[in-house]
Amino acid sequence: MKPIWKPRHSLMLSLAATYLAGAALSAGMFLLPWLLRPANAYYYLDTWYKPMLLVFYTCCPAGWAAIASLLKLLLNIRTGSVFTRQNVRLLRLLSWCFVFVALVSLAAFYWIPPLLVIFVAAGFLAIILRVVKNVMAEATILREENDLTI
């Protein structure tokens, strides 16, 4: 019996989700001020409106860098180049993007207490990505040594 879900399907799903995240970030850049206004009026969030916009727009460059890195990483995997130094650099950049978002969220925690959740999530993702980056770096070294011995 043939498997229904193949690794190629997973890669295509990851690419689609990354493109969707890019579209959501683009939409958020234009629509967030408009979307926050009703919540601001209804919940009396006058003290949160401007800091929330500031945090979002401060984190946008890190979001774009993360999406671009993830797309490049997935495209490299699709072409079959998995254990390369470039992929290690891309994972390092991804982890630093999450560190940046975590630090911005922590700094804004004073004005917007719910951003503590973003701080914890981004920090946890940064740690996981650093571990994956370290494993990938070791695997890349092993592959390079193996290529030299054959």
Steps between C-alpha positions, in 0.01 A plus 500: 500500500638837401528770765249779461716779642843534342793722604445709186145577620638622830747725322226647280280557805789679673560719196129585476486586870807723465348685203177536700697643795659752264159600370369533856796719596441718193131532580577574864733783406217677321195387696614491863433869578155466348431171683613630840278810495171322585668302777654820627161670516313201645750386763638846582849396404627855448821415682562191284424629151820686417736263686341203322556661161855592598578142606348353185680733261827458692473123460403511129859502365579194713184336368599567140853371563358185661260436211774557241738269688237233537409517131866472398549208740196316366604561139848366580344189649282458191808502277668238719766715666418440865821485702673815378665794669244731341216315673684530832529877443130517414405318821728733698328803344157351578594452864627858528173626351310327780745634760434852369122453520534358852708797616263755346204323663678494833578872474135577417369276778482804729237667279329189364504214754359232262822528296657276761347210305677615183825535694479144631397351163765687301767418756409132497505491119840672500638232733357218288641653182844536662496131591394405146770732362764331715388155388498615138850647538634171636328304224649737242849444640447122490374518142798712392742254663319210339521670158876539544559135588313349208 
